[in-house]
Amino acid sequence: MHRRDFLKLAAGSGAGSVLFIGCNATKYASTWGDGDPKHEFQIESPVLVPNDLQYHRDTWYATAYPGVGGGSGLVVRVFEGRAKKVEGNPIYPLNMGRSLAVEQALLQELYHPDRLQTAQELTTGAARGSGKFVPIKDWDAALAKFNGMLNSAKGKPNFLLTGPVSGTTLAIINEFTGATGAKHLMLDRDENVVLREAMRRVFGVGSLPTLDLAHANTLVSFGAELLGDWISPVQFQMGYGEFRHGRGDTRGTFWYVGPQMTATAASADHWLPVRPGTEGYVALAVANALGGSAAAAFPGASLDQFAPETVAAKVAAAGMNANDVANRIRALANDFKNGPSISIGGGSAAAQTNGLFNVAAAFALNLAGGNVGKPGGIVLNPGSPNADLLPTQPAATPYRDVQGLANTLRGAGVVMVFDTNPVFSVPANPSLGEVLLGSGAQIVSFSSYVDETSLIADLILPNHTTLESWGAFIPDPGPGYPVVALQQPVVEPFYATRQFTDILLDSVKALGGQPKWATTQDAVTAAITSLRGKGGNISASTDIDYFLDAQSQGGWWDTGSRVSSTPAAPSNFPAPTDPGFAGDPGQYPYYLVPYPHFALGYGERSVLPWLQALPEPMSTAVWTTWVELNHHTADKIGVGIGDVVKLITPSGTLEAPVYVNPAAAPDVALIPFGNGHTAGTRYDEGRGVNPFGVLANQTEATTGALAWGATRVKIVKANKKVRLPLFQGSIQPYQEEGFPIVQTMLPKTT
């Protein structure tokens, strides 16, 4: 249609006439001038016209993201039935209008060109893992195949592996497992497994705490990436802003204790570099220096044995002076006395064979300082307002238990996988992928993409994306009072996909069961309306109005219901324990310190190009994997930025280019998780390497979580060089004389 013809039509319809489906333009041909049949056209209208199209203006829908940190409240701008922009929900308690890059990138998840557009099955006669799939014509046929698998597997163990879940998703999973006998295994980040057990030991609760940073004077982080993606990044970063700049002339003091100069450590007033896995001993030394009643927070630890001078020699990183370390520990304790203070632990401190001791000791300092349940301290969170319809996140299955399933999985009937990619992120010998490929089990994936796990599936039933889905879930950690986030679809599904929980409910019905709800939307409606009469931010006289109000606000929360009691002392406090490392130090002289990428995590978000292109804060590297070395270490090996080295561990070898960082300790090799996918989309397949592939089979001694920080490594020059993509360019960072990059305890000669 020519522009001139469109303007003529627009002028003729200005009085308010509307052309509907089927109105043929031929009769207007003489008006347009030439009567040419090429001008025939139809103005078509959707069967269900979106509200924003009816009113010719943007529509903003409140929803929620159940991903990083238990979820954030969002509002999404929609026009012409298409999501255009994601922002934070300004009234949702956890993020108050702020949002993460991953939430902004939800648009790319929705419009991703490599999304699976319909159900897929392995081609007849094709080998599992070949990637040869054919589309299934309709969902009735796809569901029939799924139900047929479950029927044929009667008498055999069936497994459902998922990522972290709570709320209506978990309630529907419970309906499914109850009807089919399948066993649900929830896989969480391994350091979070340790963190939750530490919460049970120290505070007697299973939920994670929140931090009243806005009113704290001192903050100490033992390996926890507060300014990265640690448990609830938006909530904590908002509080950190208040901690630093929100109280006029008063500015909080921040200490970071850990082996790596991270973005969080770089933002601290003081960074105390320590040997990997010794963070717990530093916490005990701080408690010793606090004196008084601090010993009650560490039952059985005998604090007299952990004077700062004694501990300093054990924890000092390579090249550091033990006396300087002892003085710093005492300075840290003096600042901590200037309460209210907060101590947290996690990340690399949790990813050791003694991770539970490290994290428990870090959080017990809050009890020692009397800063639990008080302004400016640790705030405990309540449970679910309705445990039946909105169950909280269960205990995750640790790495050790997943590996112990190897023989059972070989004899399983059906293995179903949702919102996790264990073939990529569960290292072992043999790998989980090898076990599943060699098993007789039928594998069903609910992934939206072909990844390492769905590649070996027999059937792929692609799930809706976040912006197409229903859900109600419990954020963990909450803000100190109960919150239920309401997730609703803001657009119609783009492709012939189906929400995972709807598939489970349909399957229960097809197998003769009677689920509580017909659809996920019904489950969400029932969960939200069950809160009517329990106080909170919503008041309405009918269930319909109550649910509509919850939709418009993005959830339910009750600021008046807080945890009032605090634990008197930890129970079953873990004994002080030294870390263990795989590899003889004589053969493997360096500590391998992997870490989750601040945007890509462990690789679960690497399909999104906006996140791939975000520069890592310390190196500014993008789109790949690199190994970070101290400049003295790099000189010793004979490498510089872009030179490729071999990282050799007792479990394998990988190659990666070097990034030289003078703030790295001389005895560590730092490498990010996130890339190294061997199957995936155009944005992540074949980019970088996967550190999981060379990690030793080490576990945290008590919880059985993967100790991904407990492997030693040998570094060998590979005599190759690549152009490392850096936002800063190829200029090597250096320490300018008189202007130290960070305040450290390294001797002046280094």
N, C-alpha and C positions, 0 to 999 in steps of 0.2 A: 504494500500500500504506500502510495506517495504521500509526502508530507502535506502537499497542497490539498489532496483529497481528504486527508484526515481533518484538516482545519475546516473544510467545508462541512464535513459531517458534524464536527463539534459545534459549529455555528448553528446548524440546523436542529441540533438536539439540546440547545441551551435552554429552551423553555421547560425542560424537565422530562422530556420523553425518554424512554429507556428501550434499548434493543436487547432482547433476550436470545437465548439459544435458538437457532433456526431462522432468525431474521435474515433474509437474503438481500444482498446489496444490489441485485440486478435492476430493481425498479428505480434506483437512484442514479442509474447510469447516465440518463439524459441530463440530469442536473450537473453531473461532473464533467460533461462535455463530449465524450467520444463514444459512449456505449460499449466500450471494449469489454468482453467477458473477463479479461484479466483482472478487472476491478472488483469482481465478485469476491466477497469475503463474508465472514461471520464474526460477530462480536459474541464471544462465549462467556458465560458466567459460571463459576463453580456451583455445584449442586447446593453446597452449604457455604454461603458467602462469609468469609471471616469478618469479624466485627470491625477490624481496622480498615477493611476495604469498603464496608458499608458507610463508615463515617469519614473516610478519606483522611485519617490521621493515625499516628502510631498508637499501638496498644502495648501497655507494659504489664507483663504477667509476673507475679511472684512465684518463685519455686525455690528449690534447694538442691545443693550438690552434695551427695553422700561420700565424697572422696576424701581428700587430704584433711586430716585433723577432725574427722567425724562430721565434717560438713559445714557449709556456709549458706546463709540465706542470700538469694539472688533475685534480681528483677531483670527480665529479658524484654528488650524492645522488639516488637514484631510488627511488620508491615507487609501487606499483601500476602499474609500467610507464611511469611519467611522471617526467621529469627535474624536480627540485624546486629544486636549489641547486647553484651552481658555486663551488668553492673551489680554491686553489692546492694542488698536490701537494707535501707537506712534504719529500719526499726527492728531488724533481727538482732537478738542480743549478742551473738558471738562475733559478728563482724561489722555491724553498724554502718553499712554502706560501703565498706572496703571489700576488695576482692583480690584473689591471687591471679598470676599469669595463667595457671592451669584452668581457672574458671573462665577467663577471657577466651581461652582456646577451645572451650566447649563448642563454639561455632564451627571450628575446624573438625571436631569429632562428628558433628551433624552432617557437614557437607563433604566429608572426606571422600576423595575419588576412588579409594580402594576399599571402601566398606562393602561387605557382603550384602547383596541386595535381595537375596532370597535363600531359602534353605538349600543345603548342598549335601550330596552323598558321594561316597567313594565310588569311582567308576568300577563297574563289574570287571573282575579279573585284575584290577590294578593293585599293586603292592601298597600296603599301608605305609604312609610316609612319602609316597611319590608325589603328592599334591595334585593328583588327577581326580578332580571332583566334577560332578555334573549337577546342574540345578534341578530341584524337585519342583514339579509344576505348580502345586498348590499346598497350602498348609494342612489340609486334611490328610493328604498323602504323607507329608512329613511327620505329622503327629502319629499317624498309624504306624510308621516305621519305628518311631521312638517307643511307642507302647508295645509294639511287637518285640522289641529288644528286651523290655522289662518282663514281658510275659515269658519269653524263652529263657530268662535268667533265674526263674524261680528255683529256690533251693541253693543258689549261689550268693555269696556276699556282693552287694552292690555298694558303690561309694559315690558320694557327691562332694567334690572338692570345690570350695568357694574362697573368695577373699573375705575380708571383714564385713560382717552383716549385722544388722539389728533391726528392730521395729517390725514393720509389716513384712519385709522380705524374709526375716528370720521366722516370723510366725507362719508364713506360707511354706517355707522350707520344712518346718516342723510338721505341718499337715502332710506334706509329701512323704517325708521319711517315716512318719507314723503309718501311712497307708501302704507304703511299698517295702518297708523294712530296710531301706538304704541307710548307710551310715554317713552322717555329715561330718566332714573334716574341714574346719575353717583354718586357712593359712594366713597368718598375719606377718608383718615384719618381725624378724627374729628378735631384734632389740626390744620391740614392744611386748613380746612374750615375757622377757626378763623384767621389763618395767612394771607390768601388771602384777607379777609375782612379788616384786619389791613393795608395791602398794599394799598387798595383802599382809606381808610380813611387818611393815612399818606402821601402817595406819589401819589395818584390819578391814580394808574395803577393796572391791574388785574394780571399781571405776577409777579413772585417772583424775588427778586434782587439777585445779586451775590456780593461777598465780595472780595475786593482787599487786602487780608491779607498780601500778599508779601511786601506791602509798608506801612503797618499800624504799629504804635508804641504801641497802646493799644487796647485790645479786651475785651469786656464785654459780657458775655452770661447770659441771664435771662432764665434759664431752657432749653435752646436749646442744644441738644446733638450734638454739632459740630463734635465730634470725634466718634459719633455713626453712626446712619443712618438718620440724619436730612437732609432733602430735597435734597442735592447733596453731599453726603459724600466724593467721590473721589476728586471732584473739591476742596472742602473746606479743606480736609486733606492735599492735595498738597500745597495749600496756607498756611496752618498752619505750614507746614515744613519750608517754606520760612520765615514766621513770626518769628519762633523760631531760626532757624539756618542758614538762607540763606543770611545773610547780614554781614558776618564777625563778628566783635565784638558787633554789635548792635543786641539786642535780645528783641523782643516785650514782653510786660507785659500783662498777661491774668488774668482776674477776672471771677469767676463763682458765680452766685447768684441763689440759689435754695435750696429746702429742702432735697435733696438727694446727698450723696457722690457718684456720678457716675464716670465712667472712664474719662469723660470730666472734671468734677470737680477735680478729682485726678491729672489731668495734668496741672491744673491752678496754677499760683503763689499764688493766694488768693481765698479761698472758703468762701463765706458769707452765712452760713445756715440761712434760714428764714422760717417762717410759710408758709405752702402751700397757694398759691393764693395772697400773698402780694408782689410779685415781682414788680408790677406796682408802688406801693408806694415807693419802693426803687429807681426806675427810677426817680420819681418826686423829691425825696430828692436829688439825684445826680444833677438834673437840678437846683434845688434851690441853691445848693452849687456852681454850675458853674456861676450863676449870669449873669450879662450882658443882652444879647438879648435872652437868653434861653427861656424866657416866651413866645416868639412868636411861638415856636414849640409846645406849649401846650395850645391852645386857650380854655379859659373857665375853666382851671384847677386851677387858682389862686395859683401860686407856693409859695407865702408867707406863706401859711398854712402848707407847707410840708418841714419845716426845718429838717435836719437830726436828731436833738435831739427829735423833735416831732414824727417823723416817727419811730424811733428806738424802742420805746415801743410797737408800733403796730406790727412790723414785726419780732422782736427778737424771735428766736426759743426757745423751752423749755430749761431752764438751762443757757441761755446766758445773759450777762450783757448789759443793754440798752446803757450805756455810751460807752462801747467798740464797740457796733454796730454803734453808731453815729460817733465815730472816724473813723471806717472803711469806712463808707459811704463818709466821707470827703476825706479820702485817695484815695478812688476810683475816686472821682471827680477830684482830683489833677492829678492823672494819666491820666484821660480822657482828661484833658486840654493839655496834652503832645501829641498833635495830630501829624499826622492824627490818628483818632480813629474810632472804629467800635463798635456799640451796636446792639445785636440781641436778639430776644425773641422767644420762642416756647416751644414745648414739654409739660412738666407738667405745665408751666405757662399759656399755652393756654387751658389746659384741666380743667379749673375751671369755675364756674358760672360767673366770671368776667374776663374770659380769653381775651376778646377783649381789655379791658382796659390794662391788663398786657402787651400784645404784642405790642399794639399801643404805649404805653408809652416807651417801650424799643427801638422801632425803631425811635420814635420821637427824642430821644437823638442824633441821627445822624444829624438831622436838627439843633438841638441846638448847636452842635459843628461845624456846617458848613462842614460836611464830606460826602455830597451826590454828586455823580457825579465827585468826585475828586480822584486823586491817594491816595491810602491808606484808602479809605472810602467805602461807599455803592455804588454799580454800578447798575443802573436800566437797564432792558432788553427791547429791541424792540419787536414788535409783529411779526406775521408771514409774510414771504415774499410773500405769496399767500394765502389769507384767505379763498378762495373758495375751493381750492384743499388741503390745509394744514391748517385747522382751529386749533386754539389753544385750550387748555383744557378749557371747560366751567365751570361755577360755579357748585360745587357739591351740591347734595341734602343733607341737614343736617339731623341729626338724628331725630329731632323733626318732620320734614316733612315725613320721612319714617314711623315713628310711627303713624302719622296722616292718613296714607293710609290704616290702618287696615280694616276699613269697606269697602273701595273701593276695596281692594284686594279680599275681600270675594266674591265680585260680578264680578271679572275680568274674561276675557275670557282666555287669555294666559299670563303667567308670565315667561319671559325668563331671564336667569342669566348667565353672562359671566364675568370671571376674578374677582369674588368676592364671598364671602361665608357669606352672611348676617345672615343665621340661627345661625352661630357660633359667629359672631362679633357684632350683634345688640341686646343688652339686653333690656328687657322690660317685662311688665306683661300685657297681655300675650305676649309671644315671637313671633317673626316673623314666626318661624317655625310652631308654634301652629296655627297661623292665616292661613298660607298657607295650612296646612294639613286639616283644617276645611273648607276651601273654596271650591267653585266649579270650581276654575280656573285650567286649565291644566298647568303643570309646565315643562319647557324645560331647561335643563342645558347643557352648553357647556364646562363643566369641563373635564380635562384630567384624573381626579381621582374621586372616590366616596368619597365625603365629606359630611358634615352635610346637605348642601343644595341640592346637587345632589341626596342624599339618598332619599329625598321625591319627586323626579321628576317622571314624567310619561315617559319622553323621555330624553336620554342623547346623545348628538351629540358631541363626544370628539374633541377638538381643537388640531391642531398641536402644538408642543412645540416651544420654542423660536428659536432654531437652524433649524427648518423646515419651518419657516414662512417668508412672505414678509411684509414690512411695511415701512412707512416714517413718522416721527413724529417730533414734536417740543420739544426739551429738555426744561424743566422749573424747575429751573432757567437755563438760558443760561450763556455764559461766558461774557456777555456785548455786544454782537453783534449777528445777526441772525444766527442760525444753524438749519439745517435739517439733522437728522440722517437717514441713509438708512439701513434698515434691509433686508437681503436676506437669503434664505435657503442655508445652507452650506452642507447639506446632503439631499438625497431623504427621504421622509417620511418612518419611520420604520414600521408603522402599517397603517391600513385602517382608518386613521383619516382624517379630513377635516378642513381647516382653517376657523375660525369663520366668517370672513368677506366674504369669498367665499360662505358660506352657505347663508348669507344674500342676496348677489347678485343673487344667483340661485333662492332664494325664490321670490325676486322681479320679476324676469323674469317669473317664474311659475305662479305668480298671475296676470300676464298681464301687468306688468310695463315695463318701458324702462330705466334701469339704465344707468348711464354715462359710466360705464366700465363693461366689461364681466367678468373680474377676478380682484383679488387684485393686481396681478402683473401689469395689465394694469393701475390700479389706481396709483400705485407707479411710473411707467414709466411716466405717464402723469404729475404727480406732480413734479418729478425731472426735466423733460425736460422743464417744464414751467418756470424754473429759468434761462434758457439759455438767455444770454443777460443782466442779472441783476448783473453782476460782480461776485466776489467770487473766490473760489479756482479752478474752473474748466473753461477751455476754449476749445471749440471744434467746428468744422465747421458744424457738422450734429447732429441731435437729437440722433442717435444711438451711435455715438462716445461720446457724452456728457453723456449719461446714463452709458455707459461702464466705463468712467472715474470716475463718481460718485460712481459706484460700487467698483472700485478698491481703492478709497480713503475712502469709508465708509460714504459718505454724502457730503453736500454742506455747506459752511459757508463764510461769508463776513466780514472780520476783519475791513473793512473801513466804516461800517454802524453802528454807535453807537447812543445811546440816548444823545442828547446834552442839552436838557432843564431839569431843576430840579424844583420841586414844591417850591413855596415860603413859604407856611404854610399848615398844615393839614386842611382838611375840615371835619366838623362834628366829631370832636375828641370826643371819648367816655368819659363820666364823670367818675371820680374816684369812684370806687365801691368796697365794701368789698366782699370777697368770702362768699358763702353760702355752708353749708354742711348738708347732710342728716344724721340724727341721733342725739339724745340728748347726749351732751358730758358727762353727768352723767352716762348714760348707755353704751355709746360707747366712751371710753376715748381716743382712738388713731385715728390718721389720716391714712386712707388707701391710700397708694401712689403706684398705679400700674404704670408700665412703659413698653414700647415696648422693646422686646428683641433685642439686637444689630444685631443678625443674623436672627432670626425667625420673627421679626416684630411683628405683631398681630396674627401670626399663619399662614399667607399666604405662608410661606416658610418652614413650619415644616415638609413637606414630604421629604426633602432632608437630608440624614443622615450626610453628611459632615458638614452641618450647625448645626444639633442637637449636634454634637460632639465637636463644638467649645466652649471652656470654656468661660463663661461670665466673663468679665475682673475683676470685683470686688470680686465675690464669687468663681470663677473658677468652678461653677456647670455646669453640662451637662445633657441632656436627660430628664429633669424633671422640676417641678415647686417647688419653695421654698419661704419662707417668711423670710425677712431679719429684724432682731431686734437688737437694741442696747444691749450691755451686761448688763447694769443695768435693762433694761426692761425684758430681758431673766431671770435674777436672781429673779426679782420680781415675775414672773410667775412660776419660777421653772423649766426652760427648758434649754437645751443646743443644740449643733449642732446635727441634726438628730431627735430630739424629735418632735413629730407631735402636732400641735395646731389646734384648731378650730377658724376660722375667721368668726365672726358673725356680719352681717350688717343688717340694716332694710329690705334688700331685699333677704337675704338668708345666707347660711352657706357653707363653704368649709373647707377642711382639707389640710394642707401642712406641710412639715418638716421645721424646723427652721435652718437658718444660722445666727450665731451670728457675728455681725460686730460692733466694737467699734466706727466706723465712722458714724454709723446711728444715727439720732436724737432720743432721748429717748421717744418721743411721736408719732412716725410714725411706720407703718408696711409696708415694701416695698415688692412688689410681681411682677414678670415679666409676661407680656402677652406671648403668643406664643404656649403654650401647652394646654392640656386639651381637645383634640378632642375626641368626642364620635363616630365618623365615619371617616375613612381615610385609610391610608396605614399601612403596617407593621412597619413603622418607626415613626408614630406619633399617631396612634389610641391608646387610653388608657394610654397615658403618661402624668403625671401631672394633673393639674386642670386648669379650665378656669376662670380667674378673672372676665370676663364679666358677669358671672352668678350671682355675688353678688353685682354688682354695682347698686346704686340707680338710679331712673329715673330722673336724674338731667341734665339740659342743660345749655349751655352758654346763658346768658340772651338775647343777641342781635341776634346772628347768629343761634341759635337753635342747635348748634353742641353738641354732647354728652360731658358732663363734667365728664370725667372718673376719675378725681382727687378729686371729691366733695362728697366722701362718708366716713363716720366715721365707726369705727370697734371696736368690743370687742374681746379680745384674751383669749381663754380658753385652758388649757392644756388637751390634748386628751388621755394621759396615753398610748401612743404608741410611738414606736421608729423605724426609718428606717435607712438604710445606705445611706446617701446622697452622690451621685456621684460627688466628687470634684477632680479637677486636682491637688490641693495642698495636697490632702489626708484629713484625719480627724482631723488635728491639728487646734485648734481654734486660730484665730489671736488675738494678744494682743498688747497693746502699751508698748513698751520698755521704761523704765525710761531714760529720757534724750534724747530720739529720738522720738519725736512726729510723729505720722503717717501723720498728716496734721496740718497746722497752722490754728487754730480755735480760737473763742472767748469764749470757754467754761471755766468755772472757774477751777482752778487747783485742786479743791477737787473732781471733777467728773472723 
